[in-house]
Amino acid sequence: MNRQVRIIGTPMDLGANRRGVDMGPSAIRYAGLAEELEAADVESVADAGDLLVPRAEERDPDAEQPDEGSAKFLRETADVCSRLSDEVAAALDDDAFPLVLGGDHSIAIGTVTGAARGTDLGVVWFDAHGDFNTPKTSPSGNVHGMPLAALLGIGDFADTEWANAPTLREENVAIVGLRSLDDTEREAIRDSDVTAYTMSDIDERGITPVVEDALDVATDGVDGIHVSLDLDWLDPKEAPGVGTPVRGGVTYREAHSALETVAERDEAEGVLRSLEVVEVNPILDEHNETAELATELAASGLGKTIL
């Protein structure tokens, strides 16, 4: 693909309920990300460093809130995501491929709005959770459970300019691997045009057919797609270093197969516009194995093969 990868770190944990994912970008780099990407045969790898993110201890989580409900550190999240959006858009303008390292999943608001500028975008969302809450429906007020709702302008986010991706349509969003939803979130997904594949779908059909269908959904009538990879998508036995683990996730081999399927579609059609890897928490990890897995999966998504 002659791809010039630009790594953008976003060490934010303001959207999560447990500290530590702010160290995710450093852990992923330390696990050998650059070497893995070189093995994927990309043309070049450049590291743009990390965005500056405020410390939670220095800010009031309730300083700026919506009229109803709760969204902790909303002002800070808006600022970080706005700057990340600019970084992602600038990378694409330079014909570089943005690989964003999180951080909690709220940073996807910045990645996707940047990748969607001036182009119709689809999204494949690998995650145990729906991330479809709003400040009004969220039981915790943690923004990492809201990014998809924010990007699609749902509920409280309807008029939130910094969070909406106007060129992203619900019918081009596919969530893969769902297994943990709040009741109101489940209802909202059912009422939307988003396509959701649960772990039961993967159990019944196999990972490759499910991902192929998800890619069909995401690529239908768009210019390119964004892939968002939350490491809690995997089973905690495979990826222990995540903030919100849920039993019953995909296996190591299923995860690689999914990202290899993305790479195969990209090789055939040139659809992949951006990629992010989020929710690696080194504090909860064992010998940095979750960060190492994150590097491997990123490389698989960018074309690394066994032969």
C-alpha positions as CSV (number, residue, x, y, z in Angstrom):
1,M,0.0,0.0,0.0
2,N,3.1,2.3,0.2
3,R,1.5,3.7,3.4
4,Q,3.1,6.4,5.4
5,V,1.9,5.9,9.0
6,R,1.8,8.8,11.4
7,I,1.4,7.8,15.1
8,I,-0.6,10.2,17.2
9,G,-0.7,9.5,20.9
10,T,-3.6,10.7,23.0
11,P,-2.9,9.8,26.6
12,M,-6.3,10.6,28.0
13,D,-8.1,8.9,30.9
14,L,-10.7,11.6,31.6
15,G,-13.5,9.6,30.0
16,A,-12.9,6.4,32.0
17,N,-13.8,5.3,35.4
18,R,-10.4,3.8,36.3
19,R,-7.0,5.5,36.0
20,G,-4.2,4.2,33.9
21,V,-5.2,4.3,30.3
22,D,-3.4,7.6,29.9
23,M,-0.2,5.4,29.9
24,G,-1.5,3.3,27.0
25,P,0.3,5.1,24.2
26,S,3.6,4.8,26.0
27,A,3.0,1.1,26.7
28,I,2.1,0.4,23.1
29,R,5.2,2.1,21.8
30,Y,7.4,0.3,24.3
31,A,5.9,-3.0,23.2
32,G,7.5,-2.5,19.8
33,L,4.8,-0.8,17.7
34,A,7.3,0.7,15.2
35,E,9.0,-2.7,14.6
36,E,5.6,-4.4,14.1
37,L,4.5,-1.7,11.6
38,E,7.7,-2.1,9.7
39,A,7.0,-5.8,9.5
40,A,3.7,-4.9,7.9
41,D,5.8,-3.5,5.1
42,V,4.5,0.1,5.3
43,E,6.5,2.7,3.5
44,S,7.4,4.7,6.6
45,V,6.5,5.3,10.2
46,A,6.7,8.7,11.9
47,D,5.8,9.4,15.5
48,A,4.1,12.8,16.1
49,G,4.3,12.3,19.8
50,D,1.5,12.8,22.3
51,L,-1.2,15.5,22.6
52,L,-1.1,17.4,25.8
53,V,-3.9,16.2,28.1
54,P,-4.9,17.9,31.4
55,R,-4.5,15.9,34.6
56,A,-7.8,14.8,36.2
57,E,-6.5,16.0,39.6
58,E,-6.2,19.5,38.4
59,R,-9.8,19.8,37.0
60,D,-13.3,19.6,38.2
61,P,-15.2,16.8,36.5
62,D,-18.5,18.6,36.9
63,A,-17.3,22.1,35.8
64,E,-19.4,22.0,32.6
65,Q,-22.4,19.8,32.3
66,P,-25.3,19.3,29.9
67,D,-28.8,20.5,31.0
68,E,-29.7,17.0,32.0
69,G,-27.5,14.0,33.0
70,S,-23.8,13.8,33.5
71,A,-20.7,13.8,31.3
72,K,-17.6,14.1,33.4
73,F,-14.8,16.3,32.2
74,L,-16.9,17.3,29.2
75,R,-15.0,20.6,28.7
76,E,-11.6,18.9,28.8
77,T,-12.8,16.1,26.5
78,A,-14.1,18.6,24.0
79,D,-10.7,20.4,24.0
80,V,-8.6,17.3,23.6
81,C,-10.9,15.8,20.9
82,S,-11.0,19.0,18.9
83,R,-7.2,19.2,18.9
84,L,-7.0,15.5,18.0
85,S,-9.4,16.0,15.1
86,D,-7.1,18.7,13.7
87,E,-4.1,16.4,14.0
88,V,-5.9,13.5,12.2
89,A,-7.2,15.8,9.4
90,A,-3.7,17.3,9.0
91,A,-2.1,13.8,8.7
92,L,-4.6,13.0,5.9
93,D,-3.9,16.3,4.2
94,D,-0.3,15.3,4.2
95,D,-1.1,11.9,2.6
96,A,-0.1,10.2,5.9
97,F,-2.2,7.5,7.5
98,P,-3.2,8.4,11.1
99,L,-2.7,5.7,13.7
100,V,-4.1,7.0,17.0
101,L,-3.1,5.5,20.3
102,G,-5.3,5.9,23.4
103,G,-6.2,6.6,26.0
104,D,-9.8,5.9,26.7
105,H,-12.4,5.4,24.0
106,S,-13.7,9.0,24.2
107,I,-10.8,10.0,22.0
108,A,-12.6,8.3,19.1
109,I,-14.7,11.5,18.9
110,G,-11.6,13.4,17.8
111,T,-10.3,10.6,15.5
112,V,-13.5,10.1,13.6
113,T,-14.4,13.8,13.2
114,G,-10.9,14.4,11.8
115,A,-11.1,11.4,9.5
116,A,-14.6,12.4,8.3
117,R,-13.7,16.0,7.3
118,G,-14.7,16.5,3.7
119,T,-15.4,12.9,3.0
120,D,-18.2,10.3,3.5
121,L,-16.9,7.9,6.2
122,G,-18.0,4.5,7.5
123,V,-16.9,3.0,10.8
124,V,-16.2,-0.5,12.1
125,W,-16.2,-0.5,15.9
126,F,-14.6,-3.5,17.5
127,D,-15.8,-3.4,21.1
128,A,-17.4,-5.3,24.0
129,H,-19.6,-2.2,24.6
130,G,-22.0,-0.1,22.5
131,D,-20.6,3.3,23.5
132,F,-24.1,4.5,22.7
133,N,-25.0,6.3,25.9
134,T,-25.7,10.0,26.3
135,P,-25.3,12.2,29.4
136,K,-28.9,11.6,30.1
137,T,-28.8,7.8,29.8
138,S,-25.3,7.1,31.2
139,P,-25.3,5.4,34.6
140,S,-21.7,6.6,35.3
141,G,-21.3,9.9,33.4
142,N,-18.1,8.5,31.8
143,V,-17.7,9.8,28.3
144,H,-15.8,6.7,27.1
145,G,-19.3,5.1,27.0
146,M,-20.7,7.8,24.7
147,P,-18.5,8.4,21.7
148,L,-20.7,6.7,19.1
149,A,-23.7,8.5,20.3
150,A,-21.8,11.7,20.2
151,L,-20.4,11.2,16.7
152,L,-23.9,10.4,15.4
153,G,-25.5,13.4,17.2
154,I,-27.9,11.3,19.3
155,G,-29.8,12.8,22.2
156,D,-27.9,15.4,24.2
157,F,-25.3,15.4,21.5
158,A,-27.6,16.6,18.7
159,D,-26.2,20.1,18.6
160,T,-22.7,19.4,19.9
161,E,-20.6,20.7,17.0
162,W,-17.2,19.5,18.2
163,A,-18.5,15.9,18.7
164,N,-20.7,15.4,15.6
165,A,-19.4,13.8,12.4
166,P,-21.9,15.1,9.8
167,T,-20.7,12.8,7.0
168,L,-21.0,9.7,9.2
169,R,-24.4,8.0,8.8
170,E,-25.9,5.4,11.1
171,E,-26.3,3.0,8.3
172,N,-22.5,3.0,7.7
173,V,-21.7,2.1,11.3
174,A,-21.0,-1.6,12.3
175,I,-20.3,-2.6,15.9
176,V,-18.6,-6.0,16.2
177,G,-18.4,-8.2,19.3
178,L,-21.0,-6.6,21.6
179,R,-21.6,-8.4,24.9
180,S,-22.2,-5.7,27.5
181,L,-25.0,-3.1,27.1
182,D,-27.0,-0.9,29.4
183,D,-30.8,-1.2,29.0
184,T,-31.3,2.3,27.5
185,E,-28.3,1.8,25.3
186,R,-29.7,-1.5,24.0
187,E,-32.9,0.2,23.1
188,A,-31.2,3.1,21.4
189,I,-29.1,0.8,19.2
190,R,-32.2,-1.2,18.3
191,D,-34.0,2.0,17.3
192,S,-31.1,3.2,15.2
193,D,-29.8,2.2,11.8
194,V,-26.5,1.1,13.2
195,T,-25.7,-2.6,12.5
196,A,-24.6,-4.5,15.6
197,Y,-23.0,-8.0,15.7
198,T,-22.9,-9.6,19.1
199,M,-20.6,-12.3,20.3
200,S,-23.4,-14.7,19.7
201,D,-23.2,-13.8,16.0
202,I,-19.5,-14.6,16.0
203,D,-20.1,-17.9,17.9
204,E,-22.7,-18.9,15.3
205,R,-21.2,-17.7,12.1
206,G,-17.5,-17.3,12.7
207,I,-15.4,-14.2,12.9
208,T,-14.5,-13.8,9.2
209,P,-18.1,-13.8,7.8
210,V,-19.2,-11.3,10.5
211,V,-16.3,-8.9,9.8
212,E,-16.8,-9.2,6.1
213,D,-20.5,-8.2,6.6
214,A,-19.5,-5.4,8.9
215,L,-17.1,-4.1,6.2
216,D,-19.9,-4.3,3.6
217,V,-22.0,-2.1,5.9
218,A,-19.3,0.4,6.6
219,T,-18.1,0.7,3.0
220,D,-21.5,1.0,1.3
221,G,-21.5,4.3,-0.6
222,V,-18.7,6.0,1.3
223,D,-15.2,7.2,0.4
224,G,-13.3,5.3,3.2
225,I,-13.7,3.8,6.6
226,H,-12.3,4.2,10.1
227,V,-11.5,1.2,12.3
228,S,-11.8,1.7,16.1
229,L,-10.2,-1.1,18.1
230,D,-11.0,-1.3,21.8
231,L,-8.8,-3.9,23.5
232,D,-11.7,-4.9,25.8
233,W,-13.2,-6.5,22.7
234,L,-10.9,-9.4,23.4
235,D,-11.5,-11.8,26.2
236,P,-9.8,-10.8,29.4
237,K,-7.7,-13.9,29.3
238,E,-6.1,-12.6,26.1
239,A,-6.1,-8.9,27.1
240,P,-6.0,-8.4,30.9
241,G,-4.8,-4.8,30.8
242,V,-8.1,-3.0,30.1
243,G,-10.2,-0.9,32.3
244,T,-13.6,-2.5,31.7
245,P,-13.0,-6.2,31.0
246,V,-16.0,-8.4,30.1
247,R,-15.8,-12.2,30.0
248,G,-16.6,-14.0,26.8
249,G,-14.7,-11.9,24.2
250,V,-12.9,-12.9,21.1
251,T,-9.8,-15.0,21.2
252,Y,-6.3,-14.1,20.1
253,R,-6.6,-15.8,16.8
254,E,-10.1,-14.4,16.1
255,A,-8.8,-10.9,16.7
256,H,-6.0,-11.3,14.3
257,S,-8.3,-12.9,11.7
258,A,-10.6,-9.9,12.0
259,L,-7.9,-7.3,11.5
260,E,-6.4,-9.4,8.6
261,T,-9.9,-9.4,7.0
262,V,-9.8,-5.6,7.3
263,A,-6.4,-5.5,5.6
264,E,-7.5,-7.8,2.8
265,R,-10.4,-5.5,2.0
266,D,-8.2,-2.5,2.2
267,E,-5.7,-4.1,-0.2
268,A,-8.4,-4.9,-2.7
269,E,-10.4,-1.6,-2.4
270,G,-8.2,0.9,-0.6
271,V,-10.9,1.7,2.0
272,L,-9.0,2.1,5.2
273,R,-8.6,5.8,6.1
274,S,-7.6,5.7,9.8
275,L,-7.2,3.3,12.7
276,E,-7.1,3.8,16.5
277,V,-6.3,1.4,19.3
278,V,-7.7,2.3,22.7
279,E,-8.2,1.3,26.4
280,V,-4.8,-0.3,27.1
281,N,-4.3,0.0,30.8
282,P,-0.7,-0.9,31.8
283,I,-1.6,-0.7,35.5
284,L,-3.9,-3.7,35.1
285,D,-1.8,-5.5,32.6
286,E,0.5,-8.5,33.0
287,H,4.0,-8.1,31.6
288,N,2.7,-5.6,29.0
289,E,1.0,-8.4,27.1
290,T,-2.1,-6.3,26.3
291,A,0.1,-3.6,24.8
292,E,2.1,-6.2,22.8
293,L,-1.2,-7.6,21.5
294,A,-2.3,-4.1,20.5
295,T,0.9,-3.6,18.4
296,E,0.3,-7.0,16.7
297,L,-3.3,-6.2,15.9
298,A,-2.4,-2.8,14.5
299,A,0.1,-4.4,12.3
300,S,-2.4,-7.0,11.1
301,G,-4.8,-4.3,10.3
302,L,-2.2,-2.6,8.2
303,G,-1.3,-5.7,6.2
304,K,1.2,-7.8,8.2
305,T,0.7,-11.5,7.2
306,I,2.2,-14.8,8.2
307,L,3.6,-15.5,4.8
